[in-house]
């Protein structure tokens, strides 16, 4: 083969490579998604109901009442004037009412009572429900009716804030020998 043919062949190869690479470059497309997730979720869990214990009650007169603590000591005491009535504890209470509430970040909530149903026996009435958190305390039920919203400061996100409840049951007659219950809902909201 002649040297001119080799040179011509080399030139043609370089020209072919140059034409092949000088065309439009191919691109790879990568889609990108921007995501924002928000959460104002409130979770609450009932740990325990309010237990006033077992009592012998024979009403004569006076203003006897039973008061359950809300400070973690879990005790019920007889309060008010006996006026000749007999009010004796038979069994100590097992629990105060305890709810745990949690939100994603520290913040302020309110708690509201609704659907309050008092004790059916006319001689007993859950007159007051008190509450205590790490930073607040007060009444959430007063005189057998729901009060306005009460504050609950959640000190840390994704951590249970304990909402403990106690209260007072007024005695105005000798009740029947059975378990007496009152019920209500507690709603936490921003």
C-alpha positions in Angstrom: 0.0 0.0 0.0 1.2 3.4 -0.8 2.0 5.9 1.8 -0.5 8.3 0.3 -3.2 5.8 0.7 -2.2 5.3 4.4 -2.2 9.0 4.9 -5.6 9.4 3.2 -7.0 6.6 5.3 -5.7 8.2 8.5 -7.2 11.6 7.5 -10.5 10.0 6.7 -10.6 8.3 10.1 -9.8 11.5 12.0 -12.5 13.3 10.0 -15.0 10.6 10.7 -14.2 10.7 14.5 -14.4 14.6 14.5 -17.8 14.5 12.7 -19.1 11.9 15.1 -18.1 13.8 18.2 -19.0 17.3 17.0 -22.8 16.5 16.9 -25.2 17.4 19.7 -24.2 16.0 23.1 -26.7 13.6 24.7 -28.1 14.7 28.2 -29.3 12.7 31.1 -32.4 14.2 32.8 -32.7 13.8 36.6 -36.1 14.8 38.1 -35.9 16.5 41.5 -38.8 16.7 44.0 -39.1 19.2 46.8 -41.0 17.8 49.8 -42.2 19.5 52.9 -44.1 17.5 55.6 -45.9 19.3 58.3 -47.4 17.8 61.4 -49.5 19.3 64.1 -50.4 15.9 65.4 -51.5 15.5 69.0 -51.5 12.1 70.5 -52.9 11.3 73.9 -53.1 8.1 75.9 -55.1 7.3 79.0 -52.8 5.8 81.5 -55.4 5.4 84.3 -58.9 6.4 85.4 -59.7 8.2 88.6 -60.2 5.8 91.5 -61.5 7.2 94.8 -61.2 3.8 96.6 -63.9 2.0 98.6 -65.8 3.8 101.3 -68.5 3.0 103.9 -70.9 6.0 103.7 -73.9 6.6 105.9 -75.2 10.1 105.5 -77.0 11.8 108.3 -76.2 15.5 107.9 -73.3 17.9 107.1 -71.4 18.4 104.0 -69.0 15.3 103.7 -67.0 14.9 100.6 -64.2 12.7 99.3 -61.1 14.4 97.7 -58.7 12.5 95.4 -55.2 14.0 95.0 -53.8 15.1 91.6 -50.1 15.3 92.6 -49.0 11.7 92.2 -49.5 10.7 95.9 -52.7 8.8 95.0 -54.7 9.4 98.2 -58.4 10.1 99.0 -59.4 11.9 102.1 -62.7 12.7 103.7 -63.2 16.5 103.6 -66.1 18.7 104.7 -68.2 18.6 107.8 -69.5 15.2 108.8 -72.5 16.5 110.8 -73.0 13.0 112.3 -72.5 11.1 109.0 -70.2 8.1 108.9 -67.5 8.2 106.1 -64.8 5.6 106.5 -62.2 4.4 104.0 -62.3 0.6 103.4 -59.8 0.4 100.5 -57.3 3.1 99.4 -57.5 4.4 95.8 -55.3 2.7 93.2 -54.8 5.5 90.8 -55.4 9.2 90.0 -56.6 9.9 86.5 -53.6 10.2 84.2 -53.5 11.2 80.6 -50.3 11.5 78.6 -50.3 14.0 75.7 -47.5 14.5 73.1 -46.9 16.9 70.2 -44.0 17.1 67.7 -42.4 20.1 69.3 -42.6 22.0 72.6 -45.7 24.2 72.6 -49.0 25.2 74.2 -52.2 23.2 74.1 -55.6 23.6 75.8 -57.6 20.9 77.4 -61.4 21.0 77.4 -63.9 18.7 79.1 -67.0 17.6 77.2 -69.7 14.9 77.5 -69.7 15.2 81.3 -72.0 12.6 82.9 -72.3 12.8 86.6 -72.7 9.9 89.0 -76.2 8.4 88.6 -76.8 8.0 92.4 -78.5 11.2 93.6 -76.5 11.1 96.9 -73.1 11.4 95.1 -71.8 14.0 92.7 -68.4 14.5 91.1 -68.3 18.2 91.8 -64.8 19.1 90.9 -62.0 17.6 88.8 -58.6 19.2 89.3 -55.6 18.8 87.1 -51.9 19.1 87.4 -49.1 19.2 84.7 -45.4 20.0 85.1 -46.2 23.7 84.9 -50.0 24.2 85.5 -52.7 23.2 87.9 -56.4 24.2 88.5 -59.9 22.9 87.9 -61.1 21.4 84.6 -64.5 20.6 86.0 -66.2 22.7 88.7 -69.6 22.2 90.3 -70.4 19.1 88.1 -70.0 21.1 84.8 -67.1 21.5 82.4 -65.1 24.7 82.7 -63.4 26.8 80.0 -60.3 25.5 78.3 -57.3 25.1 80.6 -53.6 25.4 79.6 -51.2 22.5 79.0 -47.6 23.4 78.3 -45.8 20.6 76.5 -42.2 21.1 77.6 -40.5 18.9 75.0 -41.5 17.6 71.5 -42.1 13.9 71.0 -42.2 13.4 74.8 -45.2 12.6 76.9 -46.5 15.5 79.0 -48.4 14.0 82.0 -51.9 15.5 82.8 -52.9 14.1 86.2 -56.5 14.5 87.5 -58.0 14.3 91.0 -61.2 15.7 92.3 -64.0 15.9 94.8 -67.2 13.9 95.2 -69.9 15.5 97.4 -72.1 13.3 99.5 -75.7 14.3 100.2 -77.4 11.0 100.9 -76.5 7.4 101.7 -75.6 5.8 98.4 -76.4 2.2 97.3 -73.6 -0.4 97.8 -72.2 -0.6 94.3 -69.6 1.0 92.0 -70.5 4.6 91.1 -69.1 6.2 88.0 -69.0 9.6 86.4 -67.5 10.0 82.9 -66.2 12.8 80.7 -64.0 13.4 77.7 -60.9 15.5 77.7 -59.9 17.0 74.4 -56.4 18.5 73.7 -56.1 21.1 71.0 -53.8 23.9 69.7 
